[in-house]
């Protein structure tokens, strides 16, 4: 893949990068049939465990395996140190921003972000205005999408602050690699990730309502038909807490209770894996059967913690993304450690014109879109697709942003034809409670189609184990 940063090689595969040297030596010793057998074993084990992903609208079936690649993505310790600092800085600023817009609104009054960008945003929740949350933390779990482009610089592509998913695949990918290739882990000093559920539980307990010394934590799921249900059940089991649906909870005496065989039990912290709209039919969508009637009133009274908080979505909306570097400067008086991808805001006349003139070169995204849907990848689109998208853009310019088509870095990947480079990204998971913490690494997603830049699982992408070297 000429023109792309290769994670393993320099100078067009003629030179192995230092941190891949030991792995490349091992890989060169492996017979092709051995690798093929190991990949089949991984598929069998994942299917047996039930690690599936529901694909909405897929007529071929409601669930499928997320393809797992047996060649890891390796990051040296020095690079991870810089990434960790940048992620911590970014998530701290985002939490300060969310608190500010629901309280004093200094950033709006200072003219840093236009008021209409926030208050006309579909993800802004007026119901959160003035509500105090424990430690002023709103985005307790953040999944920040990182890409490497150009000569190897890292960029933030997206901030996922509502219900970020994928961490179960990070954990299961590591378990699978250790099972398939135990000898590799004796040849490398790889930072562990298995303690993520412990970190998550500690963080959730740390943000319990004031005065609660031994908080009861639950994971709240929309149910088994949700695309990430496996992850909901997995995390509850790993943390040793109850997995509940809305019907398992009820409000009484300004508290939330869980129905149990031993009678009602008060719940203090809800790690909720559903969107704001469905969480309380008395406050949001009245037709929701997934939520808990009255939950918002308990939340407003400070008697339960929701992770993530209601209203965090305004901070990960793609129309707010271009302002995150300004947030960092405004709240922390620091320059951003991690850069944004250059972004054109189509609500601006000049940015719209530039986008329309260069549609065949750009990636255009819906500001409220997710999962790789509702977007145009110009270089990979037909003339008809581009013209159809042009009309959508002209009709509703404030619903879109555009970005250059990044030359995402590529990593060797085991595909049907053998080992070949495929484009990747990285989603580290940042936990914010009394402190900010994260396990070393994250979920590496890989675009399995040759030349494809879309890594989303819902669009046919796969995953890799991510190794952060400890030296």
Buried (B, 14 or more C-beta within 10 A) or exposed (E): BEEBBBBBBEEEEEEBBEBBEBBBEBBEEEEEEEBBEBBEBBEEBBEEEEBBBBBEEEEEEEBBBBBBBBBBBBBBBEBBEEBBEBBBBBBBBBBBBBBBBBBEBBBBEEEBBEEEBBEEBEBBBEBBEEBEBBBBBBBBBBBBBBBBBEEEEBBBBBBBBBBBBBBBBBBBBBBBBBEBBEEBEEEBEBBEBEEBBEBBBBBBBBBBBEEBEEBBBBBBBBEEEBBBBBBBBBBBEBBEBBBBBBEBBBBEEEBBBBEEEEEBEBBBBBBBBBBBBBBBBBBBBEEBEBBBBBBBBBBBEBBBBBBBBBBBBBBBBBBBBBBBBBBBEBBBEEEBBBEBBEBBBBBEEEBBEBBBEBBEEBBBBBBBBBBBEBBBBBEBBEEEBBEEBBEBBEEEBBBBBBBBBBBBBBBBBBBEEEBEBBBBBBBBBBBBBEEBBBBBBBBBBBBBBEEBBBBBBBBBBBBBBBBBBEE
